[in-house]
Amino acid sequence: MTRAAMINAALFAMLPITAGVALALDEPFIITLATKVAILALAAVGLNIALGLGGLVSLGHAAFFGIGGYAMGILAHHAQSYTPLMELPFLIEGTKSMPVIWLVAIIASALAALAIGALSLRTTGVYFIMITLAFGQMLYYFAISWPAYGGEDGLSIYVRNGFPGLNTLVPIQFFGLCFAVLAVVLWASGRLARSAFGLALTAARQNPERVEAVGLTPYRLRLVAFTISGAVTGLAGALFADLNRFVSPTMFSWQMSGEIMIFIILGGVGRLFGPVAGAALFILLEHLLSGVTEFWLIYVGALLLLVVLFARGGLIGSLAGREVAHD
């Protein structure tokens, strides 16, 4: 087993071990923190498909995170208020079923990513960054001005949505569900990176001219990757809203996009488990430092600067040495 594989295995075991110890010590708050790490890592796995494989630096991924969150909030709100979502020749009602909500969140986020990507990917570099940021801010201000669903105050959901066979109000059961989703997406992301599509996408990032020379279209490859990326981040948004039982326009904010990118940079861009390491480190620092000072992000910024200057491979890259990313 390679060093990178051992590090990945340790990271994979870290969350359930932490949750198990917290359960034994009767510390539900720690279980909730582990759940938050799993969900935010899932969002970062989504961005890592676009950033790590495709080299697409998106500052607007909070748009998909927010769409997933609002998909959950709107469907659950109509279910708990017993009002139909739409009145067509037939009624479209809300739901509190997680599988249905996840499906809606994934489809809505994927369609949004397809539309945003189709426009944004016609540009490159700083122009691409700014266009994705602009789309995210457009949705942020739209959510603020949407009084039907809380506007700036957001929307509360009184009871967590349900999953067959589980009591999602029990912290350890909801953690297990979120961790299982993260595990499946990590497995799929690893398979994607090693597939013909993943190899072609990596080649398009490194040398688009050669990719065109063999008959492939870099624009289409990046658009597909951006769409998959948005769908995964939207799923994370739905889970995050369920964790908090609350959805608000801040899920669309550029700060949220920045945090998701920070997770990847701290853990290692292009590393399969980089988002997990980065999200865990960020949440740990938030938990430890926020009780000491309200300016705890200064220390995170200093750490991020050190990583960018002296550890370009992030936490996993530093530990694994020169071994190839996506191990």
Long-range contacts (C-beta under 8 A, 24 or more apart in sequence): 2-320, 2-323, 2-327, 3-319, 3-320, 3-321, 3-323, 4-316, 4-320, 4-323, 4-324, 4-327, 5-327, 7-273, 7-316, 7-319, 7-320, 8-272, 8-273, 8-316, 8-327, 11-273, 11-276, 11-277, 11-280, 11-316, 12-183, 12-186, 12-273, 12-276, 14-276, 14-280, 15-175, 15-179, 15-276, 15-280, 16-176, 16-179, 19-172, 19-175, 19-176, 19-179, 23-172, 28-171, 31-171, 31-172, 31-175, 32-171, 32-175, 32-243, 33-283, 33-287, 34-175, 35-171, 35-174, 35-175, 35-178, 35-179, 35-243, 36-240, 36-243, 36-283, 37-276, 37-279, 37-280, 37-283, 38-175, 38-178, 38-179, 38-181, 38-182, 39-178, 39-182, 39-236, 39-239, 39-240, 39-243, 40-236, 40-240, 40-259, 40-260, 40-263, 40-279, 40-282, 40-283, 41-182, 41-263, 41-275, 41-276, 41-278, 41-279, 41-280, 42-178, 42-181, 42-182, 42-185, 42-232, 42-235, 42-236, 42-239, 42-275, 43-232, 43-233, 43-236, 43-237, 43-240, 43-260, 43-263, 43-275, 44-260, 44-263, 44-264, 44-267, 44-274, 44-275, 44-278, 44-279, 45-182, 45-185, 45-186, 45-189, 45-232, 45-275, 45-276, 46-185, 46-228, 46-229, 46-230, 46-231, 46-232, 46-233, 46-234, 46-235, 46-236, 47-229, 47-233, 47-260, 47-261, 47-264, 47-275, 48-189, 48-229, 48-264, 48-269, 48-270, 48-271, 48-274, 48-275, 49-189, 49-192, 49-225, 49-228, 49-229, 49-232, 50-222, 50-225, 50-226, 50-229, 51-261, 51-264, 51-269, 51-270, 52-264, 52-269, 52-270, 52-271, 52-274, 52-325, 52-326, 53-192, 53-193, 53-198, 53-201, 53-202, 53-205, 53-225, 53-270, 54-201, 54-204, 54-205, 54-221, 54-222, 54-225, 54-226, 55-205, 56-121, 56-128, 56-222, 56-225, 56-226, 56-229, 57-128, 57-129, 57-261, 58-120, 58-128, 58-129, 58-132, 58-226, 58-229, 58-257, 59-129, 59-130, 59-132, 59-133, 59-136, 59-254, 59-257, 59-258, 59-261, 60-116, 60-120, 60-131, 60-132, 60-133, 60-134, 60-135, 60-136, 60-137, 60-254, 60-257, 61-132, 61-136, 61-229, 61-230, 61-233, 61-257, 61-260, 61-261, 62-136, 62-140, 62-251, 62-252, 62-253, 62-254, 62-255, 62-256, 62-257, 62-260, 63-112, 63-116, 63-132, 63-135, 63-136, 63-139, 63-230, 63-252, 63-257, 64-109, 64-112, 64-113, 64-229, 64-230, 64-231, 64-233, 64-234, 64-237, 65-233, 65-234, 65-236, 65-237, 65-240, 65-251, 65-252, 65-256, 65-257, 65-260, 66-136, 66-139, 66-140, 66-143, 66-237, 66-249, 66-251, 66-252, 66-256, 67-105, 67-108, 67-109, 67-112, 67-139, 67-234, 67-237, 68-105, 68-106, 68-108, 68-109, 68-233, 68-234, 68-235, 68-236, 68-237, 68-238, 68-239, 68-240, 68-241, 69-237, 69-238, 69-240, 69-241, 69-247, 69-251, 70-143, 70-149, 70-155, 70-237, 70-241, 70-247, 70-251, 71-101, 71-104, 71-105, 71-108, 71-109, 71-234, 71-237, 71-238, 72-101, 72-105, 72-157, 72-161, 72-237, 72-238, 72-241, 72-242, 72-247, 73-149, 73-155, 73-157, 73-241, 73-246, 73-247, 74-149, 74-155, 75-100, 75-101, 75-104, 76-101, 76-157, 76-161, 77-149, 77-155, 77-157, 80-157, 80-158, 80-159, 96-159, 96-161, 96-162, 97-161, 97-162, 97-163, 98-161, 98-162, 98-163, 98-168, 98-177, 98-242, 99-163, 99-164, 101-161, 101-238, 101-242, 102-235, 102-238, 105-234, 105-235, 105-237, 105-238, 106-231, 106-234, 106-235, 107-231, 108-234, 109-230, 109-231, 109-233, 109-234, 109-235, 109-237, 110-227, 110-228, 110-230, 110-231, 110-234, 112-230, 112-234, 113-226, 113-227, 113-229, 113-230, 113-231, 113-234, 114-223, 114-226, 114-227, 114-230, 116-226, 116-230, 117-222, 117-223, 117-226, 117-227, 117-230, 118-223, 120-226, 121-219, 121-222, 121-223, 121-226, 122-219, 133-254, 133-257, 136-252, 136-253, 136-254, 136-257, 137-252, 137-254, 139-252, 140-249, 140-252, 140-253, 140-254, 141-249, 143-248, 143-249, 143-251, 143-252, 144-249, 150-247, 150-248, 151-249, 152-248, 152-249, 153-248, 154-246, 154-247, 154-248, 154-249, 154-250, 155-246, 155-247, 155-248, 156-245, 156-246, 157-241, 157-242, 157-245, 157-246, 157-247, 158-245, 159-245, 160-242, 160-245, 161-242, 168-242, 174-242, 174-243, 178-239, 178-243, 181-235, 181-239, 182-276, 185-232, 185-235, 186-272, 186-273, 186-276, 189-232, 189-272, 190-272, 190-326, 192-228, 193-272, 193-326, 194-326, 197-221, 197-224, 201-225, 233-260, 262-300, 262-304, 264-314, 265-304, 265-307, 265-308, 265-314, 266-303, 266-304, 266-307, 266-314, 266-315, 267-314, 267-315, 267-316, 268-313, 268-314, 268-315, 268-316, 268-317, 268-325, 269-313, 269-314, 269-325, 270-325, 270-326, 271-313, 271-314, 271-316, 271-317, 271-320, 271-325, 271-326, 271-327, 272-325, 272-326, 272-327, 273-316, 274-314, 274-315, 274-316, 277-314, 277-315, 277-316, 278-314, 278-315, 281-315
